[in-house]
Amino acid sequence: MNYTIQNVLIPVEQGYATVDVQIEANRIRAIADHLEPIGKLVDGHNKLLLPGFVNAHTHSSEMWQRGMIPPVPLELWLAELYDFTPLEPEQIYLSALGTAVETLLTGGTSVVDHLVLIPGKETETIAAAVRAYQEVGIRAFVAPLIQDEAFTAGLPDRDETNHETYFRTTQATLDLVEASVEQFHRPDERINILVAPTGIQLCSDALFTGCIELSDRYNLCRHAHLLETKAQQLVAQEKYGCSGVEHLKRLGFLGPRTSLAHCVWLEDADIAILAETQSTVVHNPLSNLRLGSGIAPLLKYRQAGVNVAFGCDGSASNDSQDLLEAIKIGSILHNVTDFDYRHWITPRQAVEMASLGGATGLNRADELGTLTVGKKADLVLYDLTSLSLLPRTDPIGLLILGRPAQAVDSVWVDGRQVVANGEVTTIDVAQLKQELFERSQWQTSRHSQTMQAVEPRYRDVMGLM
């Protein structure tokens, strides 16, 4: 279906302009005053139109552990996560639905799901998430989370013989990824598969180089965690004798198709490498704060010319998928890291990072991320009469610096309207909420046996009494 959004506010270089916007098939056909209407008419009066944001890093299945894990560092948090009862594919489907809906209703039209796979049901896990994203209609970049080293390898330890063997070989893991690409990678249907080793702390060089080969053969984007914590920085130095960034550069993993989640513990030389290789940093401020990982040097990244996008991270470390909240915190958090306010992130810059920055990290800047004629129609319409966006001042300032609630009026993904009048039109959200409620149960935060076993080792490594 075609659409004409009439009398809508859009940002321009000098403020805002009121225009008509035409959507034909899956692209923006025209942006101008008083266009001849085509297709369905949409009233844009008192509304703001922006390109869709990218939720550039999350783990959808963590929705089932939302609010459960106590405030502890990442390495102890992971121990609790690993102790959780394995999910079933139907739960993966439901949590992917929930992740997609929350992303849409907070301004996102694309999601990068670093998908945790159910052991022994890896293909079923991916199929469940893909089915959910197709039903909702969001643009999905499914990144099966893979590793070939055991969890205990993720903590600094000079005695490598203590590391238990991982249950799946490197080659079997790469075969799994390739089979997933052949079965599910359908960019024309808004489903993309990424190669996505979890990170240097849990992956061998052979796994990274295998992912590079698959990426090059199938023209896939690459995604990984990178130096989220101080402990991971120590692991890299022990493992490689150099920084993790330098090692990934030597392997050839970095580049314009590579996005790296977190990047908290990087030195200036590492930042220069990211800029040189045109790699993207995905900033996940809420999980970094929740887990005490640190504050990523975002202003340094921007000054060095590194592309930056925003992510929510998983719902057990955030514990939300509110993309606007992540963008707000990810912008103003850095005001305390640099007293030169001229370096601070403005609301308009935050919008650009969330939209074009996210698209760039997925090698889609030529198709997504800006209100440009000819680009894909991934668009979000905000209701400026929403109480959270009043009184009328600067619309983008209100959206980014405020606390917007129920401000999304309509969303188009690939030219298809998937949200209208603030409601998702593609699935029954009430039924989704009922199923999420019925399939879960109230649980209190706890220290699992795995966490209790790992905690003394972590405290010793980090020099804690």
Summary of the structure (lengths in Angstrom):
residues: 465
radius of gyration: 21.6
end to end distance: 63.8
largest distance: 71.8
contacts: 1664
relative contact order: 0.16
helix: 41%
strand: 21%
